[in-house]
Every structure is written in structure tokens, then in C-alpha cells.
Amino acid sequence: MDTPLKTIADAHQISDTELATLSLALDGLPTAKIATQLGCSPDAVRKRLGQVYSKFEITGKGPGKLAALRYKLEQHLPPQTIFPVATSQASTVQHPRYDWRNAPRVSGFWGRQAELTTVNQWIIKDRCPIVTLSGMVGVGKTALAVYFTQQIKDEFDFILWWNLRETPPLSQVLPEWLQYFSQDEFISIPQTLDEQLNQLIQCFRKSRCLLILDEFESLFQSGQLAGNYQPSYQDYQQLLQRLGEYQHQSCVMIITQEKPLELLGIAGNFSTVRLLSLTGLIETDAQMIIESILGSTVSSEAVSQLVKRYSGNPLALKTVATTIRELFNGNISQFLQHDLFLGDILTQALNQQLQRLSSLESQILYDLALYQEPVSPHQLQSHFSHLGNSSDVLKTLESLKRRSLLETVTKNEEVQWTIQPMMKQFVIHQVREKMAQLISRKTTEDMNQLEFLTDLGLINPDIIAADEHQNQQFPYSQVAKHLNKMGKNKYLSGDFIVARKYLLWAIQFNPNLAAAHYNLGSTYEELEDYQSARQHYQKAAIGSEIAAILARNNLGRLEILDGKIEAAMDWINSALEQVEEDQWKLTIYKNLGWAYLMKNHFDEAEQSLQKALELDQEYASAHYLMAKVLEAKGEVEKAKQFWSNALTYDRFGKKDQNSGWRLPELEGWRAMAHQRLQISEYSATRRQQATGNGQQ
């Protein structure tokens, strides 16, 4: 019986067997079922359809050919005779297929509207071939990808989610991808990787595909800078390069903690490759997470503190919100009174991320954790000069940035670097725990296991050999004392950079250790960071121990340098009221005399300086100041003797006697003494010459 389709088939010299095969294909039957119905092999079905496509001048490969043929037939048939295929057609081009078997379950999704808009622009509108979502553990990369793909699934013919956690070689997974994206079409997998990649490009050209590669960082090496592939997985680098360079209509979304190096050089606003770095949630979005778990409205102030402590990390906020609900009856403020809490899952994940770092990355990350404020490029050299040359340090910072561990901020138009508050607390907590275990156990095996503490320079068996009678359960205070001692020794040897590191760690173990704060203030003075020096002196000044007394004295000295004489007198007198030992009275009387000098109270200044010299006749600072006082009183010749004494007792290049550091003002006083004595010698010579001339 003739039909409109038969008429068109005859016009194109389509045989009866070819027409029967075509009719079943147009009805949506796959190749295997067509072969069963017609009693032939699948190869015969594919051959017949290939001949049909050729006679209708349809080229190419894949399921798109059948759709193209249907369109061409519909152009030649009257509307009332169009064959009914829309409801039964199984072509994946018209009916997308999604494989999310490897995608994790996401319970609840909040915020991220700006990020969703950006990803939508890149993938749907700009049709970028490669989009990377990067960020640290728990920041919500995978959740964003799951939510996004569910919203835009109708934009793609195929969506395949693939997790690389088990790190399969590309040679194993690529054939599976080709089979999936080819669907029911017969496909012969080439033998070489290059040919397989070309075939994948062809699939991506014929159909709109989305391939999601989760946990991409699993392919990279541990112990080296970020983004370096393990030898067995370098083929993935070739995959990304090929997909980024060749034209196609599909997209690969990469979810990773570490950015692939090969993408960094070609990514950007004017490139088809885009990188999105996820940071923590903004406070309003974070509050929705917390309220969804606590089941009630929470204080905005408490939420702000919680979000800041955990850097807006969604996984951390979900974990701690559950703990707040279960243990603290929803009281966030009470929870915040305790140390950092992360839960087992996030702690394990963060530990795994830290274990991937290189030795230099670990050292810089741990050093950055000690600083409350971001580090500027100007400070970088002094902070990390002991770790290597500046080029190595910059490469390491760049690697930490690729791992989503380093943050770049701008302050007063200056670029600075820092790490998230949660990461700061976490790495400090890890060091405290490891060091506490070391002090408690005191075994060689434990020391060998704590390699990162060795890198930090915190393991010194001679110094940290703990007292047998120490409190084994709470050894932190003992650790702090040892680290303070190590810092002080480094300070006395002139290694101020390393001294600062030890002392900063000391106050992490015991924030109330006045001696460490005092030594840290002295160290910051040597590094010419007087603001930090003042802050630590003020912390040390609380109390009555000798470190507190010396800190008040030094605060008085800094006030003198700032010209705040009344404030200086208050600090110095408060130190003098508490001090008993003559060795400490020495420097306090010197500063008191200096303050009186600045107030033009010369008699009181002379009396205070005389008391200092009675305690130590070779105290150079007191001689310098006494010379200045005598000059102010008009006793120039007497002053000259003190200038001379000061130079004699000033051990240039060495520590000033009974002084914890080389006072910066000594350099100015030393120059002044040379000037005064040279002028005196010149004047004496002129007088002798004048006398001689007169005698002649």
C-alpha cells in the first residue's frame, strides 16, 4: 500500500528492506529491537540506515543524523500525512539523558545567587567549554554544581557526573564516556588516546553534553606545589587542553580544591575557559543555614561571630549548628566560649588537605596562622626570609592560592595575604595537639612521626625534654615555657625572625605568659614594628611578675620616643614602685632620668641618672643621657667626659650591658657623642694654634 513516506522513499531509490528499517527507526526503536523485529543482525540495521542517510545526502555520525532525516522528510510531506513519531521517538537528542549516579546527595541549598548567575552566564549563554569551581574543603563547590545542573538540565542532551576520588586512569574512563555520549549508535573505540580524544570532541560537537568531573584534586601529587599531576594521570592534562582548544558545543565542569595549572594561563573574562573560586557564605545566607537547624530566629550578633570564626564555611556551619542545638540548646554565645570545634568529618578532610602540602607550603601556612593581620609584600621578606629566597616564597604563596588556602586582600591600596580565620585556628590547634602529645610521650618514635613540627623548628629534644613531674594531662603551659626559652635564645643570638616565630607559638600555647609577650615586644622593636611591640608590652604589663615590670618600663620608653612624656612617667613610675632587684632598677632609673630630661627638669633627671650609674658605672645609656643633661645645664666640659665615657662603654655591635636589646636610640646618641667630641677636639686645636701664633 502506497503511503506518503513510500512515495518519498521510491523517489530516493530506497529499497523495501531499507524502508522497513527506516520506519521502525522513525518509530523510536533502538538498533537491537529493530534487528529482532526484522530478523537480521544489528550490523545489518546500521548498514541499511547508513545507505538511507547517504541517499538523502545526510552526513556525519551519531543520533543527530536521524533527527536531520526526520526534519527533511517533514519538509516534503503534506501536514495531514506526517508520520506520528514525536511521542515514541527515543533519540537522546530530543529526550536528554542524565547520569547522576556518582553525584552526592545535597540536603538544602542556601544563597549563592551571584555565583549561580555567573556560572549560568558562562555555561548557558557564553557556552564556555571548561568551567572550574574551586575552593577549600566544605565551602560548597559540589552543592553548587548539583543545584545548578538540576536547574539547567533541559539545556543539555547528556549530563554525566563523574567522581575522580578513586583516581582511575583516563584510559579506563574515556571509553565509558564515549559509549555514554554516543548512546545507541554503534561505536568502535579507537586504540590510541589521541584518537579517543578526537572521538570525544566529535561527540561534543554533535550533541550538547555536560561532563562534570568532581574531586579533580585527587589526580594531583601530594608533597609538591599545587596542580602537578601524578605520573599516571598526566593524560587528564591533555584532555583539558584538547577540550579547551577545539571547537564544540559542550562543557566540562571541574570541581576541585586545587586549580589545574594548564587552565590558569588561558582562563579569563575574554577566554572560553573560566575559573570561579568559591569563598564562604555571606552572613545572611549563613544565617538561613543556622536557623534551619536550630529551628528558631537567632541573634544577628551571635551569628556574625559564628560566621567569622568559621569563615562562612557551609559544612562547618551545619556541623556546629547541630552541636549547638544538641549540646547548648541553641545558645550560640555559650558555644562560642569554647575552642574551635569542627567535627570528625571536616577535621579529617582538613587534615587530608594539609597533608598534601609541600614542606615550604606547610611552613608558610603555619607562619601565616600566627599573625592576626594580613601580611604585606613589604613584610614578606622579613617574615619568610628564613624559609628561602623571595622567588621560592612567591611560588609557594601562588601554590597556596591555587589550593584555595591563601586569600588576597587590599588594604590602603596595598595587596596583602592572609588565611581564613577557621584555617588559622585549625592549624594552630593541630600544632598544639601534636606538641602536647610529644611532650607527654617523649619518645623518639613520636618525634619521627611529627615531621611538620621539625620543619617548623619546634622540635628540639634538648629543650623540650619535659619534667617528669609535669601535668601530663595539661602540658600546654610547659610547652609555652620551652618555646619562650627557645625564642629568647634566638633573640639573644640576633635571629629575630625565628625568635618571633617561637614566641608567637609560645603565646598560642599560653596566651597569658607575660615573659613571652615581653620577649615578643622586644623582638618586634628589633624588627622596627613598634605598633606590635606596644601591643605585646601592654599584654605583658598585666600582673606583677618581672616581665610585667619590664614591659611597663619599655612602654614608658616608647612613650618618650613618641613625645608623650606624661604617659611615659606614669608607666615608668608604676614599674619603679614594684621593682625590687637592683639589676632591673638600673634601666628604670635611666628611663626616668630621660623622661625628666624631656620635661626640662634637669636636676631630677641628673638625680635619676646618677642612681642608675651607682648601680652600674659602665652603663652607656646613662652616660649618654647624663652628658645631654649636663649640656642642658651649661656644664659643657663636664658633659664632654660623659660623652667620652659613653663611647668607651658602648659596646657597638654587642648587647648593651643589662639591656635586653640594642636600643634603637643608641645609634643617634652615639653619633651625637662623636660630633660633640670632634667639635671639642677641633676647638682645642684652634686655641692651641692661636696661642702659638700669639707667642710668636
C-alpha positions, 0 to 999 in steps of 0.5 A: 500500500502506497503511503506518503513516506513510500512515495518519498522513499521510491523517489530516493531509490530506497529499497523495501528492506531499507524502508522497513528499517527506516520506519521502525527507526522513525518509530523510536526503536533502538538498533537491537529491537529493530534487528529482532523485529526484522530478523537480521543482525544489528550490523545489518540495521546500521548498514541499511540506515547508513545507505538511507542517510547517504541517499538523502545526502545526510552526513556525519555520525551519531543520533543527530543524523536521524533527527536531520532525516526526520526534519527533511522528510517533514519538509516534503510531506503534506501536514495531514500525512506526517508520520506520528513519531514525536511521542515514541521517538527515543533519540537522546537528542530530543529526550536528554539523558542524565547520569547522576549516579556518582553525584552526592546527595545535597540536603538544602541549598542556601544563597549563592545567587551571584555565583549561580548567575555567573556560572549560568552566564558562562555555561548557558549563554557564553557556552564556555567549554571548561568551567572550574569551581574551586575552593577549600574543603566544605565551602560548597563547590559540589552543592553548587554544581548539583543545584545548578545542573538540576536547574539547567538540565533541559539545556543539555542532551547528556549530563554525566557526573563523574567522581575522580576520588578513586583516581582511575586512569583516563584510559579506563574512563574515556571509553565509558564516556564515549559509549555514554555520549554516543548512546545507541549508535554503534561505536568502535573505540579507537586504540590510541588516546589521541584518537579517543580524544578526537572521538570525544570532541566529535561527540561534543560537537554533535550533541550538547553534553555536560561532563562534570568531573568532581574531586579533580584534586585527587589526580594531583601529587601530594608533597609538591606545589599545587596542580602537578599531576601524578605520573599516571594521570598526566593524560587528564592534562591533555584532555583539558587542553584538547577540550579547551582548544577545539571547537564544540558545543559542550562543557566540562565542569571541574570541581576541585580544591586545587586549580589545574595549572594548564587552565590558569594561563588561558582562563579569563573574562575574554577566554572560553575557559573560566575559573570561579573560586568559591569563598564562604557564605555571606552572613545572611545566607549563613544565617538561613543555614543556622536557623534551619537547624536550630529551628528558631530566629537567632541573634544577628550578633551571635551569628556574625561571630559564628560566621567569622570564626568559621569563615562562612564555611557551609559544612562547618556551619551545619556541623556546629549548628547541630552541636549547638542545638544538641549540646547548648540548646541553641545558645550560640554565645555559650558555644562560642566560649569554647575552642574551635570545634569542627567535627570528625568529618571536616577535621579529617578532610582538613587534615587530608588537605594539609597533608598534601602540602609541600614542606615550604607550603606547610611552613608558610601556612603555619607562619601565616596562622600566627599573625592576626593581620594580613601580611604585606609584600613589604613584610614578606621578606622579613617574615619568610626570609628564613624559609628561602629566597623571595622567588621560592616564597612567591611560588609557594604563596601562588601554590597556596592560592591555587589550593584555595588556602591563601586569600588576597586582600587590599588594604590602603591600596596595598595587596596583602595575604592572609588565611581564613580565620577557621584555617588559622585556628585549625592549624594552630590547634593541630600544632598544639595537639601534636606538641602536647602529645610529644611532650607527654610521650617523649619518645623518639618514635613520636618525634619521627612521626611529627615531621611538620613540627621539625620543619617548623623548628619546634622540635628540639629534644634538648629543650623540650625534654619535659619534667617528669613531674609535669601535668601530663594531662595539661602540658600546654603551659610547659610547652609555652615555657620551652618555646619562650626559652627557645625564642629568647635564645634566638633573640639573644643570638640576633635571629629575630625572625625565628625568635618571633616565630617561637614566641608567637607559638609560645603565646598560642600555647599560653596566651597569658605568659607575660615573659613571652609577650615581653620577649615578643615586644622586644623582638618586634622593636628589633624588627622596627614594628613598634605598633606590635611591640606596644601591643605585646608590652601592654599584654605583658604589663598585666600582673606583677611578675618581672616581665610585667615590670619590664614591659611597663618600663619599655612602654614608658620608653616608647612613650618618650620616643613618641613625645608623650612624656606624661604617659611615659612617667606614669608607666615608668613610675608604676614599674619603679614602685614594684621593682625590687632587684637592683639589676632591673632598677638600673634601666628604670632609673635611666628611663626616668632620668630621660623622661625628666630630661624631656620635661626640662627638669634637669636636676631630677633627671641628673638625680635619676641618672646618677642612681642608675650609674651607682648601680652600674658605672659602665652603663652607656645609656646613662652616660649618654643621657647624663652628658645631654643633661649636663649640656642642658645645664651649661656644664659643657666640659663636664658633659664632654667626659660623659660623652667620652665615657659613653663611647668607651662603654658602648659596646657597638655591635654587642648587647648593651650591658643589662639591656635586653636589646640594642636600643634603637636610640643608641645609634643617634646618641652615639653619633651625637657623642662623636660630633660633640667630641670632634667639635671639642677636639677641633676647638682645642686645636684652634686655641692651641694654634692661636696661642702659638701664633700669639707667642710668636 
